[in-house]
């Protein structure tokens, strides 16, 4: 008989272990890459995006300093980091749900009634006990919940990196835009100074009747055009500095002056690499993938709720009518189990599964959309760099020629060889050409920023770089042993 009890106990324990190890719902399968093998305008055929601090390729110490400060103090980064901590705590909370919970209770009372029953004399009652409650995770309910929580933690970590890479790109873009406006302000001030001198000469000539009044008016118009441009760029510079200060996490932060826009180095290489590697490198793609995995696991948890659950309870304690006999009283105990399962709930549990399946389909489509956006951003950045390089060469040639034409036109006007209309047109073209050159240079620099952001590369800390180098050395060592 004793052996039979042992056998039954072993069978019962084995059944519990088997059922708690089962997992309902589909297992997560990473979506396969079905995109193009190469990017347009990318002459490289392997994955060459090195995980370097790409912003250092511009060789601007001020930019390096701004990015370092932003990564340390930006409020959006702090929010994302706090979300990682919350997701980590959520994972720990979910894990604890699969284990028994223990509680205790103690109390004392005195009276002559219990409920609706009344006695002739009053009595005292004292008790204390510990209690255990444990819901056995049949059908893999808690395993799926843990799976979902782990994926959400990874998603939050990728979310943090997405914010960091986005922040670096925003700082670099805002910095180059600021340099562009500073260069345009310099061009406008220089142009205003030249047109002030020209206006003074025209005024003198008009006074002595050498030139007609229309020449004076046209000179005044050109002077006003350059004068009106100055407050525009001063305003843009102020806005740009405020934007950078906000990105740095300190509105009162002083923005030091760095290189001029035309001194900024344009990187020569475009390390785009393989499109398939983009899915493994871009943090927002990885974040969308983990969110898809987290949602997929919730299907299994919802499926498990359609089946019975086993709850085990245990109680160990004492009860007495006198404190003096508290230690003499024997321990009381109780164990029990209950099987609870749905019978008919008007399709509520079925609909719960359908909801999670629909949410999972939405998460998959969101992942697919993020990957499409990633490819589009890389393609657009590569095309922008390719075309803006050519455009900048043309704008530089235009600017040099326009400045020279302005000087020659004024000399011709001084000698009486041409009308003032030629001078006006040359001045206009020279001013516009110089501004266009500055704008194109800024656009090209920002196109490189957009490319590196789209590629998702770049070390964010020395610790990250050292960890990668250590893993690479270990991998090389393992390969040599083989």
RODO-2510 file (C-alpha; in nm, 4 decimals, decimal comma):
residues 482
     n   res          X          Y          Z
     1     x     0,0000     0,0000     0,0000
     2     x     0,2831     0,2330     0,0914
     3     x     0,4555     0,1591    -0,2389
     4     x     0,1335     0,2323    -0,4258
     5     x     0,1095     0,5718    -0,2553
     6     x     0,4674     0,6499    -0,3545
     7     x     0,3968     0,5511    -0,7139
     8     x     0,0839     0,7664    -0,7248
     9     x     0,2741     1,0590    -0,5749
    10     x     0,5524     1,0240    -0,8323
    11     x     0,3004     1,0022    -1,1159
    12     x     0,1154     1,3067    -0,9827
    13     x     0,4379     1,5064    -0,9462
    14     x     0,5495     1,3992    -1,2939
    15     x     0,2183     1,5060    -1,4408
    16     x     0,2472     1,8477    -1,2754
    17     x     0,6012     1,8876    -1,4061
    18     x     0,4982     1,7899    -1,7591
    19     x     0,1957     2,0145    -1,7686
    20     x     0,3860     2,3094    -1,6245
    21     x     0,6517     2,2580    -1,8920
    22     x     0,4059     2,2634    -2,1822
    23     x     0,3666     2,5881    -2,3715
    24     x     0,0597     2,6738    -2,5704
    25     x     0,0626     2,9189    -2,8563
    26     x     0,3084     2,9610    -3,1461
    27     x     0,6815     2,9831    -3,0869
    28     x     0,8455     3,2993    -3,2151
    29     x     1,0108     3,2791    -3,5578
    30     x     1,2311     3,5699    -3,6690
    31     x     1,1057     3,7169    -3,9980
    32     x     1,3302     3,6335    -4,2935
    33     x     1,5067     3,9007    -4,4971
    34     x     1,3676     3,9228    -4,8510
    35     x     1,4989     4,2615    -4,9582
    36     x     1,7558     4,3713    -5,2187
    37     x     2,1155     4,2527    -5,2031
    38     x     2,2731     4,5955    -5,2489
    39     x     2,1837     4,9607    -5,2078
    40     x     2,1731     5,2047    -5,4950
    41     x     2,4831     5,4254    -5,5277
    42     x     2,6730     5,1892    -5,2959
    43     x     2,9904     5,0577    -5,4576
    44     x     3,0739     4,8334    -5,1617
    45     x     2,9708     4,4688    -5,1592
    46     x     3,0272     4,3725    -4,7972
    47     x     2,9271     4,4991    -4,4559
    48     x     3,1753     4,7793    -4,3979
    49     x     2,9904     4,9925    -4,1465
    50     x     3,2410     4,9925    -3,8667
    51     x     3,1073     5,0573    -3,5216
    52     x     3,3088     5,3717    -3,4791
    53     x     3,2169     5,7124    -3,3487
    54     x     3,1262     5,8316    -3,6974
    55     x     3,0896     6,1937    -3,5890
    56     x     3,4651     6,2033    -3,5278
    57     x     3,5141     6,1715    -3,9048
    58     x     3,4197     6,5405    -3,9306
    59     x     3,7242     6,6215    -3,7147
    60     x     3,5460     6,8911    -3,5132
    61     x     3,6268     6,8912    -3,1417
    62     x     3,3291     7,1168    -3,0645
    63     x     3,0901     6,8675    -3,2220
    64     x     3,2493     6,5847    -3,0200
    65     x     3,2011     6,7826    -2,6988
    66     x     2,8378     6,8644    -2,7757
    67     x     2,7519     6,5008    -2,8480
    68     x     2,9215     6,3812    -2,5294
    69     x     2,7270     6,6326    -2,3196
    70     x     2,3985     6,5453    -2,4906
    71     x     2,4383     6,1710    -2,4293
    72     x     2,5004     6,2441    -2,0632
    73     x     2,2328     6,5052    -1,9920
    74     x     1,9555     6,4831    -2,2524
    75     x     1,6155     6,4339    -2,0907
    76     x     1,4810     6,1989    -2,3587
    77     x     1,7774     5,9687    -2,2993
    78     x     1,7044     5,9758    -1,9284
    79     x     1,3402     5,8858    -1,9967
    80     x     1,4439     5,5939    -2,2176
    81     x     1,6948     5,4745    -1,9559
    82     x     1,4227     5,4857    -1,6891
    83     x     1,2011     5,2751    -1,9154
    84     x     1,4751     5,0138    -1,9367
    85     x     1,4880     5,0005    -1,5569
    86     x     1,1090     4,9685    -1,5433
    87     x     1,1137     4,6849    -1,7984
    88     x     1,3845     4,5073    -1,5986
    89     x     1,1766     4,5362    -1,2818
    90     x     0,8706     4,4140    -1,4737
    91     x     1,0618     4,1035    -1,5821
    92     x     1,1573     4,0300    -1,2211
    93     x     0,7952     4,0798    -1,1162
    94     x     0,6704     3,8419    -1,3845
    95     x     0,9261     3,5769    -1,2916
    96     x     0,8163     3,5857    -0,9269
    97     x     0,4590     3,5024    -1,0261
    98     x     0,5517     3,1438    -1,1153
    99     x     0,6643     3,0648    -0,7599
   100     x     0,4625     3,0133    -0,4394
   101     x     0,3681     3,3126    -0,2289
   102     x     0,3974     3,2979     0,1500
   103     x     0,2123     3,5193     0,3948
   104     x     0,1473     3,5278     0,7660
   105     x    -0,1341     3,6423     0,9857
   106     x    -0,1676     3,6926     1,3616
   107     x    -0,4455     3,8320     1,5735
   108     x    -0,6303     3,8410     1,9027
   109     x    -0,9935     3,8900     1,9983
   110     x    -1,2251     3,8801     2,3011
   111     x    -1,6024     3,8516     2,3155
   112     x    -1,9034     3,6298     2,3775
   113     x    -2,0103     3,5799     2,0163
   114     x    -1,8841     3,4356     1,6908
   115     x    -2,0845     3,5459     1,3914
   116     x    -2,4532     3,5026     1,4819
   117     x    -2,3807     3,2649     1,7736
   118     x    -2,3785     3,4112     2,1257
   119     x    -2,2384     3,2468     2,4418
   120     x    -2,3052     3,3021     2,8132
   121     x    -1,9494     3,4083     2,8922
   122     x    -1,6747     3,6006     2,7186
   123     x    -1,3581     3,4323     2,5992
   124     x    -1,0262     3,5292     2,4501
   125     x    -0,8825     3,3964     2,1260
   126     x    -0,5260     3,4200     1,9976
   127     x    -0,3917     3,2828     1,6700
   128     x    -0,0951     3,2970     1,4375
   129     x    -0,0195     3,1093     1,1155
   130     x     0,1718     3,1126     0,7899
   131     x     0,0028     3,0429     0,4600
   132     x     0,1235     2,9344     0,1156
   133     x    -0,0565     2,9872    -0,2137
   134     x     0,0746     2,8505    -0,5406
   135     x    -0,0871     2,8456    -0,8798
   136     x     0,0852     2,5772    -1,0856
   137     x     0,1756     2,7187    -1,4252
   138     x    -0,0111     2,4672    -1,6383
   139     x     0,0114     2,4994    -2,0157
   140     x     0,3187     2,7253    -1,9997
   141     x     0,1241     3,0328    -1,8935
   142     x     0,4037     3,1809    -1,6837
   143     x     0,6757     3,0717    -1,9240
   144     x     0,5014     3,2633    -2,2011
   145     x     0,4588     3,5625    -1,9729
   146     x     0,8318     3,5527    -1,8888
   147     x     0,9128     3,5190    -2,2577
   148     x     0,7055     3,8272    -2,3303
   149     x     0,8635     4,0251    -2,0446
   150     x     1,2166     3,9360    -2,1604
   151     x     1,1392     4,0505    -2,5129
   152     x     0,9936     4,3761    -2,3797
   153     x     1,3097     4,4338    -2,1766
   154     x     1,5240     4,3860    -2,4877
   155     x     1,2889     4,6160    -2,6788
   156     x     1,3336     4,8873    -2,4157
   157     x     1,7128     4,8509    -2,4393
   158     x     1,6979     4,8864    -2,8160
   159     x     1,4607     5,1776    -2,7624
   160     x     1,7256     5,3484    -2,5498
   161     x     1,9846     5,3002    -2,8211
   162     x     1,7407     5,4329    -3,0806
   163     x     1,6970     5,7482    -2,8735
   164     x     2,0734     5,7830    -2,8312
   165     x     2,1500     5,7446    -3,2022
   166     x     1,8656     5,9811    -3,2863
   167     x     2,0041     6,2313    -3,0347
   168     x     2,3539     6,2163    -3,1832
   169     x     2,2091     6,2780    -3,5283
   170     x     1,9947     6,5664    -3,4042
   171     x     2,2919     6,7324    -3,2350
   172     x     2,5123     6,6960    -3,5437
   173     x     2,2375     6,8187    -3,7767
   174     x     2,1512     7,1142    -3,5513
   175     x     2,5223     7,2000    -3,5259
   176     x     2,5764     7,2000    -3,9035
   177     x     2,2571     7,3997    -3,9549
   178     x     2,3854     7,6505    -3,6993
   179     x     2,7162     7,6770    -3,8869
   180     x     2,5215     7,7284    -4,2092
   181     x     2,3276     8,0199    -4,0608
   182     x     2,6459     8,1663    -3,9147
   183     x     2,8099     8,1476    -4,2579
   184     x     2,5058     8,3084    -4,4208
   185     x     2,5164     8,5841    -4,1594
   186     x     2,8828     8,6436    -4,2392
   187     x     2,8040     8,6595    -4,6140
   188     x     2,5144     8,8986    -4,5505
   189     x     2,7252     9,1277    -4,3297
   190     x     3,0086     9,1304    -4,5822
   191     x     2,7644     9,2011    -4,8631
   192     x     2,5998     9,4788    -4,6623
   193     x     2,9370     9,6389    -4,5989
   194     x     3,0204     9,6286    -4,9708
   195     x     2,6799     9,7685    -5,0665
   196     x     2,7112    10,0470    -4,8073
   197     x     3,0329    10,1561    -4,9776
   198     x     2,8695    10,1296    -5,3193
   199     x     2,5663    10,3280    -5,2029
   200     x     2,7867    10,6076    -5,0704
   201     x     2,9589    10,6330    -5,4066
   202     x     2,6270    10,6328    -5,5935
   203     x     2,4937    10,9034    -5,3595
   204     x     2,7931    11,1226    -5,4331
   205     x     2,7578    11,0695    -5,8080
   206     x     2,3873    11,1417    -5,7945
   207     x     2,4531    11,4604    -5,5977
   208     x     2,6759    11,5895    -5,8754
   209     x     2,4339    11,4723    -6,1457
   210     x     2,6600    11,2022    -6,2813
   211     x     2,4042    10,9184    -6,2411
   212     x     2,0253    10,9226    -6,2568
   213     x     1,8037    10,8823    -5,9515
   214     x     1,7031    10,5304    -6,0555
   215     x     2,0617    10,4150    -6,0027
   216     x     2,0457    10,5563    -5,6511
   217     x     1,7141    10,3830    -5,5842
   218     x     1,8400    10,0493    -5,7182
   219     x     2,1492    10,0739    -5,4997
   220     x     1,9309    10,1505    -5,1984
   221     x     1,7172     9,8422    -5,2766
   222     x     2,0216     9,6137    -5,2947
   223     x     2,1566     9,7564    -4,9716
   224     x     1,8185     9,6961    -4,8001
   225     x     1,8029     9,3368    -4,9282
   226     x     2,1350     9,2487    -4,7649
   227     x     2,0416     9,4434    -4,4504
   228     x     1,7117     9,2544    -4,4208
   229     x     1,8930     8,9195    -4,4470
   230     x     2,1043     8,9905    -4,1377
   231     x     1,8247     8,9783    -3,8743
   232     x     1,6848     8,6650    -4,0431
   233     x     2,0083     8,4739    -3,9888
   234     x     2,0618     8,6277    -3,6456
   235     x     1,7197     8,4937    -3,5523
   236     x     1,7967     8,1514    -3,6999
   237     x     2,1254     8,1409    -3,5088
   238     x     1,9457     8,2167    -3,1822
   239     x     1,6877     7,9457    -3,2561
   240     x     1,9654     7,7013    -3,3426
   241     x     2,1535     7,7670    -3,0205
   242     x     1,8348     7,7214    -2,8192
   243     x     1,7661     7,3925    -2,9972
   244     x     2,1169     7,2688    -2,9223
   245     x     2,0906     7,3769    -2,5595
   246     x     1,7689     7,1769    -2,5246
   247     x     1,9333     6,8706    -2,6794
   248     x     2,2197     6,9112    -2,4324
   249     x     1,9687     6,8953    -2,1469
   250     x     2,0528     7,2430    -2,0194
   251     x     1,8728     7,5442    -2,1597
   252     x     2,1403     7,7796    -2,0249
   253     x     2,4227     7,5854    -2,1882
   254     x     2,6689     7,8022    -2,3784
   255     x     2,7303     7,6886    -2,7367
   256     x     3,0987     7,7443    -2,8195
   257     x     3,2054     7,8532    -3,1660
   258     x     3,3699     7,5772    -3,3669
   259     x     3,4867     7,5408    -3,7258
   260     x     3,3326     7,7549    -3,9966
   261     x     3,1039     7,5699    -4,2334
   262     x     3,3456     7,5764    -4,5269
   263     x     3,6220     7,4359    -4,3039
   264     x     3,4152     7,1306    -4,2093
   265     x     3,5570     6,8092    -4,3518
   266     x     3,3308     6,6069    -4,5808
   267     x     3,3953     6,2325    -4,5270
   268     x     3,5233     6,0678    -4,8421
   269     x     3,4010     5,7111    -4,7854
   270     x     3,0414     5,5951    -4,7646
   271     x     3,0441     5,2718    -4,5587
   272     x     2,6925     5,1548    -4,6356
   273     x     2,7394     4,7769    -4,6549
   274     x     2,4821     4,5033    -4,7003
   275     x     2,1080     4,5685    -4,6696
   276     x     2,0571     4,2422    -4,4791
   277     x     2,2936     4,3585    -4,2050
   278     x     2,0717     4,6614    -4,1506
   279     x     1,8169     4,4371    -3,9777
   280     x     2,0764     4,3281    -3,7221
   281     x     2,2258     4,6711    -3,6651
   282     x     1,9469     4,9271    -3,6529
   283     x     1,8119     4,9456    -3,2981
   284     x     1,4628     5,0526    -3,4029
   285     x     1,4365     4,7440    -3,6265
   286     x     1,5555     4,5223    -3,3409
   287     x     1,3133     4,6987    -3,1069
   288     x     1,0222     4,6307    -3,3428
   289     x     1,1315     4,2673    -3,3697
   290     x     1,1398     4,2220    -2,9924
   291     x     0,8007     4,3875    -2,9547
   292     x     0,6692     4,1411    -3,2126
   293     x     0,8229     3,8542    -3,0128
   294     x     0,6725     3,9870    -2,6882
   295     x     0,3287     4,0112    -2,8429
   296     x     0,3601     3,6642    -2,9967
   297     x     0,4243     3,5134    -2,6517
   298     x     0,1040     3,6708    -2,5217
   299     x    -0,0946     3,4400    -2,7514
   300     x     0,0291     3,1397    -2,5514
   301     x    -0,0559     3,3087    -2,2221
   302     x    -0,4079     3,3798    -2,3503
   303     x    -0,4427     3,0187    -2,4734
   304     x    -0,3437     2,8890    -2,1292
   305     x    -0,6236     3,0874    -1,9672
   306     x    -0,8767     2,8742    -2,1585
   307     x    -0,7689     2,5657    -1,9629
   308     x    -0,7976     2,4671    -1,5939
   309     x    -0,5451     2,5924    -1,3395
   310     x    -0,4376     2,4135    -1,0217
   311     x    -0,4023     2,6091    -0,6991
   312     x    -0,2248     2,4589    -0,3985
   313     x    -0,2641     2,6041    -0,0503
   314     x    -0,0987     2,5229     0,2789
   315     x    -0,1442     2,6525     0,6344
   316     x     0,0653     2,6033     0,9461
   317     x    -0,0128     2,7780     1,2762
   318     x    -0,1531     2,7782     1,6274
   319     x    -0,4704     2,8950     1,8011
   320     x    -0,5446     2,9219     2,1735
   321     x    -0,7703     3,0962     2,4240
   322     x    -0,4822     3,1909     2,6562
   323     x    -0,1449     3,3536     2,5932
   324     x     0,0078     3,1378     2,8693
   325     x    -0,0663     2,8226     2,6747
   326     x     0,0541     2,9629     2,3423
   327     x     0,3716     2,7561     2,3379
   328     x     0,2080     2,4464     2,4751
   329     x    -0,0542     2,4323     2,2052
   330     x     0,0241     2,1956     1,9228
   331     x     0,0702     2,3178     1,5700
   332     x    -0,2262     2,3019     1,3403
   333     x    -0,1876     2,2466     0,9682
   334     x    -0,3877     2,2109     0,6527
   335     x    -0,3115     2,1463     0,2876
   336     x    -0,5425     2,1639    -0,0051
   337     x    -0,5728     2,2006    -0,3757
   338     x    -0,8340     2,3313    -0,6129
   339     x    -0,8813     2,2929    -0,9845
   340     x    -1,0431     2,5924    -1,1466
   341     x    -1,1341     2,6090    -1,5114
   342     x    -1,3763     2,7963    -1,7362
   343     x    -1,6938     2,6255    -1,8536
   344     x    -1,8966     2,8845    -2,0372
   345     x    -1,8125     3,2543    -2,0482
   346     x    -1,9851     3,3593    -2,3696
   347     x    -1,6649     3,3317    -2,5735
   348     x    -1,4628     3,5713    -2,3560
   349     x    -1,1522     3,3500    -2,3390
   350     x    -1,1690     3,2721    -2,7094
   351     x    -1,1938     3,6414    -2,7895
   352     x    -0,8944     3,7076    -2,5631
   353     x    -0,6865     3,4774    -2,7834
   354     x    -0,8208     3,6428    -3,0975
   355     x    -0,7258     3,9837    -2,9591
   356     x    -0,3670     3,8728    -2,8964
   357     x    -0,3423     3,7135    -3,2409
   358     x    -0,4649     4,0345    -3,4031
   359     x    -0,2209     4,2408    -3,1948
   360     x     0,0582     4,0053    -3,3004
   361     x    -0,0324     4,0499    -3,6664
   362     x    -0,0234     4,4265    -3,6113
   363     x     0,3193     4,3977    -3,4436
   364     x     0,4505     4,1991    -3,7415
   365     x     0,3218     4,4592    -3,9865
   366     x     0,4781     4,7314    -3,7710
   367     x     0,8115     4,5461    -3,7873
   368     x     0,7815     4,5168    -4,1656
   369     x     0,7016     4,8868    -4,1918
   370     x     1,0039     4,9803    -3,9791
   371     x     1,2316     4,7728    -4,2034
   372     x     1,0882     4,9360    -4,5153
   373     x     1,1454     5,2798    -4,3615
   374     x     1,5019     5,1773    -4,2736
   375     x     1,5819     5,0777    -4,6323
   376     x     1,4191     5,3945    -4,7644
   377     x     1,6213     5,6151    -4,5283
   378     x     1,9500     5,4521    -4,6300
   379     x     1,8658     5,4745    -5,0018
   380     x     1,7622     5,8394    -4,9706
   381     x     2,0781     5,9288    -4,7775
   382     x     2,3029     5,7550    -5,0321
   383     x     2,1257     5,9279    -5,3200
   384     x     2,1499     6,2635    -5,1383
   385     x     2,5243     6,2249    -5,0805
   386     x     2,5854     6,1183    -5,4400
   387     x     2,3933     6,4115    -5,5889
   388     x     2,4905     6,6753    -5,3306
   389     x     2,8607     6,6102    -5,3932
   390     x     2,8047     6,7033    -5,7577
   391     x     2,5807     6,9934    -5,6632
   392     x     2,8393     7,1357    -5,4222
   393     x     3,1083     7,1327    -5,6917
   394     x     2,8758     7,3241    -5,9230
   395     x     2,7764     7,5699    -5,6474
   396     x     3,1426     7,6362    -5,5647
   397     x     3,2144     7,7108    -5,9312
   398     x     2,9037     7,9292    -5,9499
   399     x     3,0041     8,1231    -5,6387
   400     x     3,3595     8,1921    -5,7578
   401     x     3,2362     8,3019    -6,0999
   402     x     2,9571     8,5193    -5,9564
   403     x     3,1933     8,7005    -5,7166
   404     x     3,4355     8,7678    -5,9998
   405     x     3,1527     8,8829    -6,2284
   406     x     3,0379     9,1279    -5,9598
   407     x     3,3839     9,2843    -5,9392
   408     x     3,4176     9,3061    -6,3180
   409     x     3,0709     9,4587    -6,3574
   410     x     3,1504     9,7306    -6,1061
   411     x     3,4774     9,8075    -6,2824
   412     x     3,2920     9,8293    -6,6153
   413     x     3,0345    10,0588    -6,4578
   414     x     3,3066    10,2842    -6,3157
   415     x     3,4547    10,3183    -6,6640
   416     x     3,1140    10,3957    -6,8130
   417     x     3,1185    10,0792    -7,0240
   418     x     2,7881     9,9387    -6,8926
   419     x     2,4720    10,0439    -6,7125
   420     x     2,4040    10,0040    -6,3443
   421     x     2,1519     9,7272    -6,4242
   422     x     2,4423     9,4935    -6,5027
   423     x     2,5982     9,5738    -6,1663
   424     x     2,2693     9,5090    -5,9879
   425     x     2,2240     9,1736    -6,1594
   426     x     2,5814     9,0704    -6,0799
   427     x     2,5388     9,1702    -5,7161
   428     x     2,2185     8,9703    -5,6904
   429     x     2,3716     8,6607    -5,8469
   430     x     2,6841     8,6839    -5,6310
   431     x     2,4826     8,7100    -5,3075
   432     x     2,2521     8,4225    -5,4018
   433     x     2,5412     8,2032    -5,5196
   434     x     2,7307     8,2436    -5,1926
   435     x     2,4190     8,1633    -4,9880
   436     x     2,3412     7,8634    -5,2101
   437     x     2,6937     7,7290    -5,1675
   438     x     2,6600     7,7485    -4,7897
   439     x     2,3204     7,5775    -4,7983
   440     x     2,4477     7,2960    -5,0217
   441     x     2,7501     7,2332    -4,7991
   442     x     2,5224     7,2095    -4,4948
   443     x     2,2866     6,9768    -4,6836
   444     x     2,5761     6,7479    -4,7762
   445     x     2,7045     6,7308    -4,4179
   446     x     2,3518     6,6590    -4,2947
   447     x     2,3141     6,3880    -4,5604
   448     x     2,6110     6,2072    -4,4028
   449     x     2,4447     6,2462    -4,0636
   450     x     2,1244     6,0978    -4,2051
   451     x     2,3173     5,8064    -4,3571
   452     x     2,4896     5,7088    -4,0351
   453     x     2,1656     5,7418    -3,8439
   454     x     1,9912     5,5236    -4,1029
   455     x     2,2664     5,2630    -4,0772
   456     x     2,2341     5,2485    -3,6997
   457     x     2,6087     5,2289    -3,6400
   458     x     2,8410     5,4021    -3,4001
   459     x     2,9854     5,3304    -3,0588
   460     x     2,8081     5,5102    -2,7789
   461     x     3,0579     5,4422    -2,5007
   462     x     3,4170     5,3174    -2,4511
   463     x     3,2783     5,0233    -2,2516
   464     x     3,0681     4,9126    -2,5485
   465     x     3,3671     4,9282    -2,7796
   466     x     3,5894     4,7305    -2,5392
   467     x     3,3215     4,4643    -2,4964
   468     x     3,2940     4,4243    -2,8732
   469     x     3,6711     4,4038    -2,9176
   470     x     3,6910     4,1383    -2,6430
   471     x     3,4180     3,9328    -2,8113
   472     x     3,5968     3,9652    -3,1467
   473     x     3,9262     3,8473    -2,9952
   474     x     3,7506     3,5526    -2,8357
   475     x     3,5853     3,4650    -3,1668
   476     x     3,9212     3,4864    -3,3485
   477     x     4,0843     3,2660    -3,0861
   478     x     3,8091     3,0064    -3,1189
   479     x     3,8434     3,0124    -3,4990
   480     x     4,2214     2,9573    -3,4779
   481     x     4,1768     2,6561    -3,2486
   482     x     3,9474     2,4962    -3,5055
***
